[in-house]
Amino acid sequence: MLRRPALALAPAAWLLLAGLLCGDEVWAVRANKHKPWLEPTYHGIVTENDNTVLLDPPLIALDKDAPLRFAESFEVTVTKEGEICGFKIHGQNVPFDAVVVDKSTGEGLIRSKEKLDCELQKDYTFTIQAYDCGRGPDGSASAKKSHKATVHIQVSDVNEYAPVFKEKSYQATAVEGKRYESLLRVEAVDADCSPQFSQICSYEIVTPDVPFTVDKDGYIKNTEKLKYGKEHQYKLTVTAYDCGKKRAAEDVLVKISVKPTCTPGWQGWSDRVEYEPGTGALALFPSLRLETCDASVASVQATVELETSHIGKGCDRDTYSEKSLHRLCGAAAGTAELLPSPSSALNWTVGLPTDNGHDSDQVFEFNGTQAVRIPDGVVSVNPKEPFTISVWMRHGPFGRRKETILCSSDRTDMNRHHYSLFVHGCRFIFLLRQDPSGEKKYRPAEFHWKLTQVCDEEWHHYVLNVEIPTVTLYVDGVSHEPFSVTEDHPLHPSKIETQLVVGACWQGGDLHMTQFFRGDLAGLTIRSGKLTDKKAIDCLYTCKEGLELRVPEGGGRGVKIQANPSRSVLTLEGEDVGEVEKALRLVAYLNSRQFPTPGIRRLKLTSVVTCPNEAACIAVPPVDGSVMVLQPEEPKISLSGVHHFARAASEFESSEGVFLFPELRIISTITREVEPDGEGDEDPTVQESLVSEEVVHDLDTCEVTVEGEELNPEQESLEVDAAHLQPRGMEVSRSDLGVTFTGVDTMASYEEVLRLLRYRNWHSRSLLDRKFKLVCSELNGRYVSNEFQVEVNVIHTANPVEHANHMAAQPQFVHPEHRSFVDLSGHNLANPHPFAVVPSTATVVIVVCVSFLVFMIILGVFRIRAAHQRAVRDQDAGKESEMDWDDSALTITVNPMETYEDQHSEEEEEEEEEEESEDGEEEDDVTSAESESSEEEEGERGGPRTGDRPQQLEWDDSTLSY
């Protein structure tokens, strides 16, 4: 069946129909064709205390879809497309938002969301978009956005900060009778951000009636010639104003001293400067200036000298052992130390007098009658291979006789010198005789150097690099060629052994010492098979203290600077007096040691002033001062761990042995004085408090010694894995008294190595205990730790005898009548009874434990019986047995499958009943073994079988060791 198509109405007809239905007013349906329009750039200003931004041009968005008025049949046409609904700001952390003031006109406003601070940020830049209120033809929202316009906003400053002077006070000196263009300058700063309020526009002297004036830049000068008789010192109060007329928060005090006459010389220096360890470089002349009294100066040469010859070996250096220093400088391979600090392993220097102090190096004194023999095997020198001799020496003009430092000669029969190092007057001489060879021809044998350092009574560092036919000598890091070389035949073949001596030379044919040395020696080493390079020599000689001059970039123009290798002398020369003054103000003292040697270092400043045309010039007197290095806070090295433990004899006899320090802890602390805060400084009753804090530094020695009898190499030893020592650069030396670890390394490394130290005894049947002592030190014994003692007991166990009833097998110590008493005063006593070797301390502990165990068993039996009797009385009183369980003496065992609420209620009941039974009991003292046993017994008792409980409390001690 065909249907008639529906009547199709034109859009205009639909519009007319809508007009008829709606009455007189008709809404014009229009499409949102146009985007809003903004200016491409806006500039705005906002003050710190306001939030409204003043924009130029104003923020107005225009839209071509503006409201239209239709003629004829439509009286009013209202459209939304032309209205502006909002603005959107784009950018990160923009503290502004934009709001619409009038939708129809598109007028908007930008304001800050938070308080702005010009000192933090002066301007902001972001983008903004406008969007209209338009809708699409179907009535859906279809707002259009404008292009992104750029907004630049500048924060206007408010004069909220007052000027502040850079210094708390100012000082200057003026010579009487002289007018100055500028005496000094005061300077203030302002924290405001704008040029108007941040600049200082004027300074003013507040003090009235003073002959001084200050200009807008802060320069102060005198308005008349000053007279010393009228006023010795003027005190001025100066203030500052910024360009906003705001006055300084605090005025500054200016002191101007008047000098009676003009005397050429250095001014503004202090005769004593205190140096606190660990504070870095300290400026010696921060306010130094040269007074020339208006003399015409062509050039100035200034020399600063630091006197350190009385400190250590010429200056402050690390006081580790010489072998450790060689290791730190990369010259440890093959190095043997001939004058080590006395110890149990290295004891041949015990009889030599030393400096008797630990603040400096280990210095040995030789008075012309002492010498020391070096044990065999310490060092071996092959004349055909290169080797190095290094020594610190202080020697004076003691005459014309030969004085031997080091000598290797025949031990018996003859007086031949194989090699020796000696001084003769101011000459330094080295002798080396070649071994017998097939060629019998002359070869270089004796090398002579003539040096003033040999006889100036000062410390010097000597290094001989020997590689025949050449020998190179370095004195204080500077090489010197010999002025004379004498040749000689090789030695005749002989089987006579040699003797190495320090401080003299052994005459094997006469069997006595000769050519004794007079002076001080330290750090004598021989490095076999290798030469020491220049870098290592400089490292060994370099001081840890000295003068330092760090000229900033662009500074020190036209000033020549020279320094000696030890940094004890610094020379500055320049034509400009002002530049020389600036350079001298930067001269500083630096001591890089963590624990420097305290004391006074003399300081001297000498100058030479040259005038034009070599005319008569002013004489500048020298300046004498001192640097006082304060006493460093001494570290306290603490060793802690387990002091006493026992191990089975089988562990001592095993291949691993027993670790002596398994839980060793090494820490170092210093104690500082902390002044009271606040008003405590004025209260004499308030005392300074001491605060201890942990510090980190290195160690160079740890010595483990045995107490009592010496170690017997045939049955016991102290062992450590060499694999753990090599990566750390440590060395270990052994003796019958113990072991010594040497080498500069961290406390953590020493701690790790000592924890691996093992004690073995493969015949421990006769051993009861052994005691050891550990001591560590830093800087060659300057700082020594506490004595950490460890006692190790040996547990000898017997094979237990099995019984059918364990309660019938009683421990042997219960029957003392079957034992023979043994004297335990020694360490290695044999016991005639193989099963009676029990340490006295362990025996006491076992007896006390078993006695306490028996007491607890008896106490438990009484408690169980009392509980049983209470239950019987409760049953006679008519209480139901099912609901009246007496658990006062029992430990409630909770079923893990029960709910949390049931467990919680049962635990509360258990706690209440335990509180009732705590009077007169000491259950907390039960050992862990007893607690486990009692829990097992109560678990076996289980339910209400109270009548069988006393029979179940049998103690099984068959597995006890005694």
Beta strands, then each sheet from edge to edge (+ up, - down):
strand 1: 41-47
strand 2: 54-56
strand 3: 84-90
strand 4: 96-102
strand 5: 107-112
strand 6: 123-132
strand 7: 149-156
strand 8: 164-165
strand 9: 169-175
strand 10: 184-185
strand 11: 188-189
strand 12: 200-205
strand 13: 212-214
strand 14: 219-222
strand 15: 233-242
strand 16: 252-259
strand 17: 265-267
strand 18: 272-275
strand 19: 282-283
strand 20: 289-291
strand 21: 299-307
strand 22: 335-337
strand 23: 364-367
strand 24: 372-373
strand 25: 387-394
strand 26: 402-410
strand 27: 417-424
strand 28: 427-432
strand 29: 443-450
strand 30: 459-467
strand 31: 470-475
strand 32: 478-480
strand 33: 484-488
strand 34: 498-502
strand 35: 505-507
strand 36: 512-514
strand 37: 518-528
strand 38: 545-549
strand 39: 559-563
strand 40: 569-574
strand 41: 587-591
strand 42: 599-610
strand 43: 623-629
strand 44: 636-640
strand 45: 644-648
strand 46: 658-659
strand 47: 665-674
strand 48: 689-695
strand 49: 698-707
strand 50: 716-719
strand 51: 731-735
strand 52: 738-746
strand 53: 758-761
strand 54: 769-778
strand 55: 783-784
strand 56: 788-795
sheet 1: 2+ 1- 7- 6+ 3-
sheet 2: 4+ 5-
sheet 3: 8+ 11-
sheet 4: 9+ 16+ 15- 12+
sheet 5: 10+ 14- 13+
sheet 6: 17+ 20-
sheet 7: 18+ 43+ 42- 21+ 40- 39+
sheet 8: 19+ 41- 38+
sheet 9: 22+ 37- 23+
sheet 10: 22+ 37- 25+ 30- 31+ 32-
sheet 11: 24+ 34- 26+ 27- 28+ 29- 33+
sheet 12: 35+ 36-
sheet 13: 44+ 47- 48+
sheet 14: 45+ 56+ 54- 49+ 52- 51+
sheet 15: 45+ 56+ 54- 55+
sheet 16: 46+ 53- 50+
end
